[in-house]
Amino acid sequence: MGLGLFLCSGLEVFGFTPILACSIGLPTTLLTCWLVWSQLVNMLTSIESQGMISLDLDSLG
């Protein structure tokens, strides 16, 4: 909730009206939160099935 208000306020600083700022800021915040949450679920599922070795980024190179 705080992140959404922060983004709306930031858009208002650049001259957006409050309604337009909230109509852009809140969906953007919800989309970002959903994407981060889905990535976290994917990582935890990978750890559960393959163990911590699945997150070893040094072995990729």
mmCIF file of the N, C-alpha and C atoms, coordinates in Angstrom:
data_MODEL
# 
_entry.id   MODEL 
# 
loop_
_atom_site.group_PDB 
_atom_site.id 
_atom_site.type_symbol 
_atom_site.label_atom_id 
_atom_site.label_alt_id 
_atom_site.label_comp_id 
_atom_site.label_asym_id 
_atom_site.label_entity_id 
_atom_site.label_seq_id 
_atom_site.pdbx_PDB_ins_code 
_atom_site.Cartn_x 
_atom_site.Cartn_y 
_atom_site.Cartn_z 
_atom_site.occupancy 
_atom_site.B_iso_or_equiv 
_atom_site.pdbx_formal_charge 
_atom_site.auth_seq_id 
_atom_site.auth_comp_id 
_atom_site.auth_asym_id 
_atom_site.auth_atom_id 
_atom_site.pdbx_PDB_model_num 
ATOM 1   N N  . MET A 1 1  ? 0.832  -1.187  0.000   1.00 0.00 ? 1  MET A N  1 
ATOM 2   C CA . MET A 1 1  ? 0.000  0.000   0.000   1.00 0.00 ? 1  MET A CA 1 
ATOM 3   C C  . MET A 1 1  ? 0.879  1.254   0.000   1.00 0.00 ? 1  MET A C  1 
ATOM 4   N N  . GLY A 1 2  ? 1.902  1.221   0.816   1.00 0.00 ? 2  GLY A N  1 
ATOM 5   C CA . GLY A 1 2  ? 2.810  2.362   0.885   1.00 0.00 ? 2  GLY A CA 1 
ATOM 6   C C  . GLY A 1 2  ? 3.557  2.595   -0.410  1.00 0.00 ? 2  GLY A C  1 
ATOM 7   N N  . LEU A 1 3  ? 3.942  1.503   -1.058  1.00 0.00 ? 3  LEU A N  1 
ATOM 8   C CA . LEU A 1 3  ? 4.652  1.619   -2.331  1.00 0.00 ? 3  LEU A CA 1 
ATOM 9   C C  . LEU A 1 3  ? 3.750  2.237   -3.395  1.00 0.00 ? 3  LEU A C  1 
ATOM 10  N N  . GLY A 1 4  ? 2.497  1.868   -3.395  1.00 0.00 ? 4  GLY A N  1 
ATOM 11  C CA . GLY A 1 4  ? 1.549  2.451   -4.341  1.00 0.00 ? 4  GLY A CA 1 
ATOM 12  C C  . GLY A 1 4  ? 1.357  3.942   -4.115  1.00 0.00 ? 4  GLY A C  1 
ATOM 13  N N  . LEU A 1 5  ? 1.234  4.338   -2.867  1.00 0.00 ? 5  LEU A N  1 
ATOM 14  C CA . LEU A 1 5  ? 1.099  5.764   -2.560  1.00 0.00 ? 5  LEU A CA 1 
ATOM 15  C C  . LEU A 1 5  ? 2.361  6.535   -2.915  1.00 0.00 ? 5  LEU A C  1 
ATOM 16  N N  . PHE A 1 6  ? 3.505  5.927   -2.695  1.00 0.00 ? 6  PHE A N  1 
ATOM 17  C CA . PHE A 1 6  ? 4.770  6.565   -3.050  1.00 0.00 ? 6  PHE A CA 1 
ATOM 18  C C  . PHE A 1 6  ? 4.852  6.791   -4.554  1.00 0.00 ? 6  PHE A C  1 
ATOM 19  N N  . LEU A 1 7  ? 4.467  5.787   -5.339  1.00 0.00 ? 7  LEU A N  1 
ATOM 20  C CA . LEU A 1 7  ? 4.517  5.908   -6.786  1.00 0.00 ? 7  LEU A CA 1 
ATOM 21  C C  . LEU A 1 7  ? 3.505  6.936   -7.286  1.00 0.00 ? 7  LEU A C  1 
ATOM 22  N N  . CYS A 1 8  ? 2.312  6.948   -6.713  1.00 0.00 ? 8  CYS A N  1 
ATOM 23  C CA . CYS A 1 8  ? 1.314  7.948   -7.088  1.00 0.00 ? 8  CYS A CA 1 
ATOM 24  C C  . CYS A 1 8  ? 1.793  9.363   -6.778  1.00 0.00 ? 8  CYS A C  1 
ATOM 25  N N  . SER A 1 9  ? 2.387  9.536   -5.623  1.00 0.00 ? 9  SER A N  1 
ATOM 26  C CA . SER A 1 9  ? 2.901  10.853  -5.241  1.00 0.00 ? 9  SER A CA 1 
ATOM 27  C C  . SER A 1 9  ? 4.042  11.282  -6.157  1.00 0.00 ? 9  SER A C  1 
ATOM 28  N N  . GLY A 1 10 ? 4.876  10.335  -6.520  1.00 0.00 ? 10 GLY A N  1 
ATOM 29  C CA . GLY A 1 10 ? 5.969  10.651  -7.433  1.00 0.00 ? 10 GLY A CA 1 
ATOM 30  C C  . GLY A 1 10 ? 5.468  11.082  -8.796  1.00 0.00 ? 10 GLY A C  1 
ATOM 31  N N  . LEU A 1 11 ? 4.401  10.461  -9.275  1.00 0.00 ? 11 LEU A N  1 
ATOM 32  C CA . LEU A 1 11 ? 3.825  10.875  -10.552 1.00 0.00 ? 11 LEU A CA 1 
ATOM 33  C C  . LEU A 1 11 ? 3.170  12.245  -10.452 1.00 0.00 ? 11 LEU A C  1 
ATOM 34  N N  . GLU A 1 12 ? 2.576  12.534  -9.308  1.00 0.00 ? 12 GLU A N  1 
ATOM 35  C CA . GLU A 1 12 ? 1.967  13.849  -9.117  1.00 0.00 ? 12 GLU A CA 1 
ATOM 36  C C  . GLU A 1 12 ? 3.010  14.955  -9.130  1.00 0.00 ? 12 GLU A C  1 
ATOM 37  N N  . VAL A 1 13 ? 4.210  14.681  -8.660  1.00 0.00 ? 13 VAL A N  1 
ATOM 38  C CA . VAL A 1 13 ? 5.276  15.673  -8.667  1.00 0.00 ? 13 VAL A CA 1 
ATOM 39  C C  . VAL A 1 13 ? 5.603  16.090  -10.097 1.00 0.00 ? 13 VAL A C  1 
ATOM 40  N N  . PHE A 1 14 ? 5.482  15.158  -11.046 1.00 0.00 ? 14 PHE A N  1 
ATOM 41  C CA . PHE A 1 14 ? 5.787  15.455  -12.435 1.00 0.00 ? 14 PHE A CA 1 
ATOM 42  C C  . PHE A 1 14 ? 4.604  16.026  -13.208 1.00 0.00 ? 14 PHE A C  1 
ATOM 43  N N  . GLY A 1 15 ? 3.550  16.428  -12.501 1.00 0.00 ? 15 GLY A N  1 
ATOM 44  C CA . GLY A 1 15 ? 2.461  17.154  -13.127 1.00 0.00 ? 15 GLY A CA 1 
ATOM 45  C C  . GLY A 1 15 ? 1.232  16.339  -13.461 1.00 0.00 ? 15 GLY A C  1 
ATOM 46  N N  . PHE A 1 16 ? 1.194  15.066  -13.108 1.00 0.00 ? 16 PHE A N  1 
ATOM 47  C CA . PHE A 1 16 ? -0.010 14.273  -13.333 1.00 0.00 ? 16 PHE A CA 1 
ATOM 48  C C  . PHE A 1 16 ? -1.083 14.682  -12.330 1.00 0.00 ? 16 PHE A C  1 
ATOM 49  N N  . THR A 1 17 ? -2.338 14.603  -12.747 1.00 0.00 ? 17 THR A N  1 
ATOM 50  C CA . THR A 1 17 ? -3.420 14.861  -11.808 1.00 0.00 ? 17 THR A CA 1 
ATOM 51  C C  . THR A 1 17 ? -3.493 13.692  -10.829 1.00 0.00 ? 17 THR A C  1 
ATOM 52  N N  . PRO A 1 18 ? -4.054 13.900  -9.642  1.00 0.00 ? 18 PRO A N  1 
ATOM 53  C CA . PRO A 1 18 ? -4.115 12.806  -8.663  1.00 0.00 ? 18 PRO A CA 1 
ATOM 54  C C  . PRO A 1 18 ? -4.838 11.557  -9.172  1.00 0.00 ? 18 PRO A C  1 
ATOM 55  N N  . ILE A 1 19 ? -5.927 11.733  -9.908  1.00 0.00 ? 19 ILE A N  1 
ATOM 56  C CA . ILE A 1 19 ? -6.674 10.570  -10.407 1.00 0.00 ? 19 ILE A CA 1 
ATOM 57  C C  . ILE A 1 19 ? -5.844 9.822   -11.448 1.00 0.00 ? 19 ILE A C  1 
ATOM 58  N N  . LEU A 1 20 ? -5.201 10.549  -12.351 1.00 0.00 ? 20 LEU A N  1 
ATOM 59  C CA . LEU A 1 20 ? -4.376 9.910   -13.371 1.00 0.00 ? 20 LEU A CA 1 
ATOM 60  C C  . LEU A 1 20 ? -3.157 9.237   -12.747 1.00 0.00 ? 20 LEU A C  1 
ATOM 61  N N  . ALA A 1 21 ? -2.554 9.902   -11.767 1.00 0.00 ? 21 ALA A N  1 
ATOM 62  C CA . ALA A 1 21 ? -1.389 9.322   -11.093 1.00 0.00 ? 21 ALA A CA 1 
ATOM 63  C C  . ALA A 1 21 ? -1.748 8.017   -10.395 1.00 0.00 ? 21 ALA A C  1 
ATOM 64  N N  . CYS A 1 22 ? -2.890 7.986   -9.722  1.00 0.00 ? 22 CYS A N  1 
ATOM 65  C CA . CYS A 1 22 ? -3.312 6.751   -9.050  1.00 0.00 ? 22 CYS A CA 1 
ATOM 66  C C  . CYS A 1 22 ? -3.737 5.681   -10.042 1.00 0.00 ? 22 CYS A C  1 
ATOM 67  N N  . SER A 1 23 ? -4.318 6.084   -11.164 1.00 0.00 ? 23 SER A N  1 
ATOM 68  C CA . SER A 1 23 ? -4.729 5.095   -12.158 1.00 0.00 ? 23 SER A CA 1 
ATOM 69  C C  . SER A 1 23 ? -3.532 4.484   -12.879 1.00 0.00 ? 23 SER A C  1 
ATOM 70  N N  . ILE A 1 24 ? -2.402 5.152   -12.860 1.00 0.00 ? 24 ILE A N  1 
ATOM 71  C CA . ILE A 1 24 ? -1.165 4.587   -13.422 1.00 0.00 ? 24 ILE A CA 1 
ATOM 72  C C  . ILE A 1 24 ? -0.349 3.899   -12.329 1.00 0.00 ? 24 ILE A C  1 
ATOM 73  N N  . GLY A 1 25 ? -0.233 4.534   -11.183 1.00 0.00 ? 25 GLY A N  1 
ATOM 74  C CA . GLY A 1 25 ? 0.639  4.047   -10.117 1.00 0.00 ? 25 GLY A CA 1 
ATOM 75  C C  . GLY A 1 25 ? 0.174  2.769   -9.447  1.00 0.00 ? 25 GLY A C  1 
ATOM 76  N N  . LEU A 1 26 ? -1.099 2.655   -9.147  1.00 0.00 ? 26 LEU A N  1 
ATOM 77  C CA . LEU A 1 26 ? -1.582 1.472   -8.444  1.00 0.00 ? 26 LEU A CA 1 
ATOM 78  C C  . LEU A 1 26 ? -1.526 0.196   -9.290  1.00 0.00 ? 26 LEU A C  1 
ATOM 79  N N  . PRO A 1 27 ? -1.957 0.222   -10.559 1.00 0.00 ? 27 PRO A N  1 
ATOM 80  C CA . PRO A 1 27 ? -1.786 -0.999  -11.365 1.00 0.00 ? 27 PRO A CA 1 
ATOM 81  C C  . PRO A 1 27 ? -0.323 -1.386  -11.584 1.00 0.00 ? 27 PRO A C  1 
ATOM 82  N N  . THR A 1 28 ? 0.525  -0.378  -11.741 1.00 0.00 ? 28 THR A N  1 
ATOM 83  C CA . THR A 1 28 ? 1.959  -0.653  -11.901 1.00 0.00 ? 28 THR A CA 1 
ATOM 84  C C  . THR A 1 28 ? 2.523  -1.312  -10.649 1.00 0.00 ? 28 THR A C  1 
ATOM 85  N N  . THR A 1 29 ? 2.105  -0.823  -9.495  1.00 0.00 ? 29 THR A N  1 
ATOM 86  C CA . THR A 1 29 ? 2.558  -1.406  -8.234  1.00 0.00 ? 29 THR A CA 1 
ATOM 87  C C  . THR A 1 29 ? 2.048  -2.837  -8.080  1.00 0.00 ? 29 THR A C  1 
ATOM 88  N N  . LEU A 1 30 ? 0.794  -3.066  -8.385  1.00 0.00 ? 30 LEU A N  1 
ATOM 89  C CA . LEU A 1 30 ? 0.226  -4.412  -8.264  1.00 0.00 ? 30 LEU A CA 1 
ATOM 90  C C  . LEU A 1 30 ? 0.903  -5.385  -9.230  1.00 0.00 ? 30 LEU A C  1 
ATOM 91  N N  . LEU A 1 31 ? 1.176  -4.946  -10.448 1.00 0.00 ? 31 LEU A N  1 
ATOM 92  C CA . LEU A 1 31 ? 1.856  -5.798  -11.420 1.00 0.00 ? 31 LEU A CA 1 
ATOM 93  C C  . LEU A 1 31 ? 3.266  -6.147  -10.943 1.00 0.00 ? 31 LEU A C  1 
ATOM 94  N N  . THR A 1 32 ? 3.977  -5.149  -10.433 1.00 0.00 ? 32 THR A N  1 
ATOM 95  C CA . THR A 1 32 ? 5.329  -5.395  -9.944  1.00 0.00 ? 32 THR A CA 1 
ATOM 96  C C  . THR A 1 32 ? 5.326  -6.353  -8.759  1.00 0.00 ? 32 THR A C  1 
ATOM 97  N N  . CYS A 1 33 ? 4.400  -6.159  -7.829  1.00 0.00 ? 33 CYS A N  1 
ATOM 98  C CA . CYS A 1 33 ? 4.304  -7.062  -6.674  1.00 0.00 ? 33 CYS A CA 1 
ATOM 99  C C  . CYS A 1 33 ? 3.976  -8.481  -7.114  1.00 0.00 ? 33 CYS A C  1 
ATOM 100 N N  . TRP A 1 34 ? 3.072  -8.628  -8.076  1.00 0.00 ? 34 TRP A N  1 
ATOM 101 C CA . TRP A 1 34 ? 2.711  -9.961  -8.572  1.00 0.00 ? 34 TRP A CA 1 
ATOM 102 C C  . TRP A 1 34 ? 3.899  -10.633 -9.247  1.00 0.00 ? 34 TRP A C  1 
ATOM 103 N N  . LEU A 1 35 ? 4.669  -9.880  -10.050 1.00 0.00 ? 35 LEU A N  1 
ATOM 104 C CA . LEU A 1 35 ? 5.832  -10.455 -10.724 1.00 0.00 ? 35 LEU A CA 1 
ATOM 105 C C  . LEU A 1 35 ? 6.909  -10.892 -9.726  1.00 0.00 ? 35 LEU A C  1 
ATOM 106 N N  . VAL A 1 36 ? 7.167  -10.070 -8.711  1.00 0.00 ? 36 VAL A N  1 
ATOM 107 C CA . VAL A 1 36 ? 8.158  -10.429 -7.686  1.00 0.00 ? 36 VAL A CA 1 
ATOM 108 C C  . VAL A 1 36 ? 7.695  -11.658 -6.916  1.00 0.00 ? 36 VAL A C  1 
ATOM 109 N N  . TRP A 1 37 ? 6.411  -11.706 -6.560  1.00 0.00 ? 37 TRP A N  1 
ATOM 110 C CA . TRP A 1 37 ? 5.879  -12.838 -5.811  1.00 0.00 ? 37 TRP A CA 1 
ATOM 111 C C  . TRP A 1 37 ? 5.976  -14.128 -6.624  1.00 0.00 ? 37 TRP A C  1 
ATOM 112 N N  . SER A 1 38 ? 5.636  -14.061 -7.919  1.00 0.00 ? 38 SER A N  1 
ATOM 113 C CA . SER A 1 38 ? 5.701  -15.264 -8.748  1.00 0.00 ? 38 SER A CA 1 
ATOM 114 C C  . SER A 1 38 ? 7.143  -15.738 -8.920  1.00 0.00 ? 38 SER A C  1 
ATOM 115 N N  . GLN A 1 39 ? 8.096  -14.814 -9.020  1.00 0.00 ? 39 GLN A N  1 
ATOM 116 C CA . GLN A 1 39 ? 9.498  -15.204 -9.111  1.00 0.00 ? 39 GLN A CA 1 
ATOM 117 C C  . GLN A 1 39 ? 9.964  -15.860 -7.816  1.00 0.00 ? 39 GLN A C  1 
ATOM 118 N N  . LEU A 1 40 ? 9.525  -15.338 -6.680  1.00 0.00 ? 40 LEU A N  1 
ATOM 119 C CA . LEU A 1 40 ? 9.877  -15.934 -5.395  1.00 0.00 ? 40 LEU A CA 1 
ATOM 120 C C  . LEU A 1 40 ? 9.314  -17.345 -5.280  1.00 0.00 ? 40 LEU A C  1 
ATOM 121 N N  . VAL A 1 41 ? 8.074  -17.545 -5.716  1.00 0.00 ? 41 VAL A N  1 
ATOM 122 C CA . VAL A 1 41 ? 7.470  -18.879 -5.682  1.00 0.00 ? 41 VAL A CA 1 
ATOM 123 C C  . VAL A 1 41 ? 8.253  -19.834 -6.574  1.00 0.00 ? 41 VAL A C  1 
ATOM 124 N N  . ASN A 1 42 ? 8.664  -19.372 -7.760  1.00 0.00 ? 42 ASN A N  1 
ATOM 125 C CA . ASN A 1 42 ? 9.454  -20.222 -8.653  1.00 0.00 ? 42 ASN A CA 1 
ATOM 126 C C  . ASN A 1 42 ? 10.788 -20.611 -8.020  1.00 0.00 ? 42 ASN A C  1 
ATOM 127 N N  . MET A 1 43 ? 11.443 -19.660 -7.370  1.00 0.00 ? 43 MET A N  1 
ATOM 128 C CA . MET A 1 43 ? 12.724 -19.949 -6.728  1.00 0.00 ? 43 MET A CA 1 
ATOM 129 C C  . MET A 1 43 ? 12.551 -20.938 -5.579  1.00 0.00 ? 43 MET A C  1 
ATOM 130 N N  . LEU A 1 44 ? 11.520 -20.758 -4.759  1.00 0.00 ? 44 LEU A N  1 
ATOM 131 C CA . LEU A 1 44 ? 11.293 -21.664 -3.637  1.00 0.00 ? 44 LEU A CA 1 
ATOM 132 C C  . LEU A 1 44 ? 10.905 -23.058 -4.115  1.00 0.00 ? 44 LEU A C  1 
ATOM 133 N N  . THR A 1 45 ? 10.157 -23.146 -5.206  1.00 0.00 ? 45 THR A N  1 
ATOM 134 C CA . THR A 1 45 ? 9.817  -24.443 -5.784  1.00 0.00 ? 45 THR A CA 1 
ATOM 135 C C  . THR A 1 45 ? 11.063 -25.136 -6.304  1.00 0.00 ? 45 THR A C  1 
ATOM 136 N N  . SER A 1 46 ? 11.951 -24.375 -6.926  1.00 0.00 ? 46 SER A N  1 
ATOM 137 C CA . SER A 1 46 ? 13.200 -24.927 -7.439  1.00 0.00 ? 46 SER A CA 1 
ATOM 138 C C  . SER A 1 46 ? 14.081 -25.425 -6.299  1.00 0.00 ? 46 SER A C  1 
ATOM 139 N N  . ILE A 1 47 ? 14.148 -24.675 -5.219  1.00 0.00 ? 47 ILE A N  1 
ATOM 140 C CA . ILE A 1 47 ? 14.937 -25.095 -4.057  1.00 0.00 ? 47 ILE A CA 1 
ATOM 141 C C  . ILE A 1 47 ? 14.338 -26.359 -3.451  1.00 0.00 ? 47 ILE A C  1 
ATOM 142 N N  . GLU A 1 48 ? 13.015 -26.423 -3.386  1.00 0.00 ? 48 GLU A N  1 
ATOM 143 C CA . GLU A 1 48 ? 12.355 -27.579 -2.786  1.00 0.00 ? 48 GLU A CA 1 
ATOM 144 C C  . GLU A 1 48 ? 12.601 -28.847 -3.605  1.00 0.00 ? 48 GLU A C  1 
ATOM 145 N N  . SER A 1 49 ? 12.587 -28.723 -4.922  1.00 0.00 ? 49 SER A N  1 
ATOM 146 C CA . SER A 1 49 ? 12.727 -29.917 -5.754  1.00 0.00 ? 49 SER A CA 1 
ATOM 147 C C  . SER A 1 49 ? 14.180 -30.306 -5.994  1.00 0.00 ? 49 SER A C  1 
ATOM 148 N N  . GLN A 1 50 ? 15.097 -29.335 -6.139  1.00 0.00 ? 50 GLN A N  1 
ATOM 149 C CA . GLN A 1 50 ? 16.483 -29.638 -6.501  1.00 0.00 ? 50 GLN A CA 1 
ATOM 150 C C  . GLN A 1 50 ? 17.490 -29.330 -5.402  1.00 0.00 ? 50 GLN A C  1 
ATOM 151 N N  . GLY A 1 51 ? 17.070 -28.673 -4.369  1.00 0.00 ? 51 GLY A N  1 
ATOM 152 C CA . GLY A 1 51 ? 17.981 -28.294 -3.302  1.00 0.00 ? 51 GLY A CA 1 
ATOM 153 C C  . GLY A 1 51 ? 18.641 -26.958 -3.581  1.00 0.00 ? 51 GLY A C  1 
ATOM 154 N N  . MET A 1 52 ? 19.483 -26.518 -2.660  1.00 0.00 ? 52 MET A N  1 
ATOM 155 C CA . MET A 1 52 ? 20.123 -25.212 -2.787  1.00 0.00 ? 52 MET A CA 1 
ATOM 156 C C  . MET A 1 52 ? 21.088 -25.138 -3.961  1.00 0.00 ? 52 MET A C  1 
ATOM 157 N N  . ILE A 1 53 ? 21.530 -26.264 -4.464  1.00 0.00 ? 53 ILE A N  1 
ATOM 158 C CA . ILE A 1 53 ? 22.456 -26.261 -5.591  1.00 0.00 ? 53 ILE A CA 1 
ATOM 159 C C  . ILE A 1 53 ? 21.800 -25.652 -6.838  1.00 0.00 ? 53 ILE A C  1 
ATOM 160 N N  . SER A 1 54 ? 20.464 -25.625 -6.891  1.00 0.00 ? 54 SER A N  1 
ATOM 161 C CA . SER A 1 54 ? 19.765 -25.064 -8.052  1.00 0.00 ? 54 SER A CA 1 
ATOM 162 C C  . SER A 1 54 ? 19.956 -23.551 -8.160  1.00 0.00 ? 54 SER A C  1 
ATOM 163 N N  . LEU A 1 55 ? 20.372 -22.891 -7.081  1.00 0.00 ? 55 LEU A N  1 
ATOM 164 C CA . LEU A 1 55 ? 20.592 -21.453 -7.105  1.00 0.00 ? 55 LEU A CA 1 
ATOM 165 C C  . LEU A 1 55 ? 22.072 -21.076 -7.193  1.00 0.00 ? 55 LEU A C  1 
ATOM 166 N N  . ASP A 1 56 ? 22.928 -22.014 -7.460  1.00 0.00 ? 56 ASP A N  1 
ATOM 167 C CA . ASP A 1 56 ? 24.365 -21.750 -7.547  1.00 0.00 ? 56 ASP A CA 1 
ATOM 168 C C  . ASP A 1 56 ? 24.668 -21.081 -8.887  1.00 0.00 ? 56 ASP A C  1 
ATOM 169 N N  . LEU A 1 57 ? 24.823 -19.757 -8.857  1.00 0.00 ? 57 LEU A N  1 
ATOM 170 C CA . LEU A 1 57 ? 25.042 -19.002 -10.083 1.00 0.00 ? 57 LEU A CA 1 
ATOM 171 C C  . LEU A 1 57 ? 26.481 -19.096 -10.577 1.00 0.00 ? 57 LEU A C  1 
ATOM 172 N N  . ASP A 1 58 ? 27.420 -19.501 -9.719  1.00 0.00 ? 58 ASP A N  1 
ATOM 173 C CA . ASP A 1 58 ? 28.814 -19.609 -10.131 1.00 0.00 ? 58 ASP A CA 1 
ATOM 174 C C  . ASP A 1 58 ? 29.038 -20.762 -11.104 1.00 0.00 ? 58 ASP A C  1 
ATOM 175 N N  . SER A 1 59 ? 28.206 -21.788 -11.038 1.00 0.00 ? 59 SER A N  1 
ATOM 176 C CA . SER A 1 59 ? 28.394 -22.939 -11.906 1.00 0.00 ? 59 SER A CA 1 
ATOM 177 C C  . SER A 1 59 ? 27.816 -22.724 -13.299 1.00 0.00 ? 59 SER A C  1 
ATOM 178 N N  . LEU A 1 60 ? 27.114 -21.614 -13.522 1.00 0.00 ? 60 LEU A N  1 
ATOM 179 C CA . LEU A 1 60 ? 26.511 -21.357 -14.829 1.00 0.00 ? 60 LEU A CA 1 
ATOM 180 C C  . LEU A 1 60 ? 27.528 -20.874 -15.851 1.00 0.00 ? 60 LEU A C  1 
ATOM 181 N N  . GLY A 1 61 ? 28.578 -20.248 -15.401 1.00 0.00 ? 61 GLY A N  1 
ATOM 182 C CA . GLY A 1 61 ? 29.530 -19.599 -16.319 1.00 0.00 ? 61 GLY A CA 1 
ATOM 183 C C  . GLY A 1 61 ? 30.599 -20.466 -16.799 1.00 0.00 ? 61 GLY A C  1 
# 
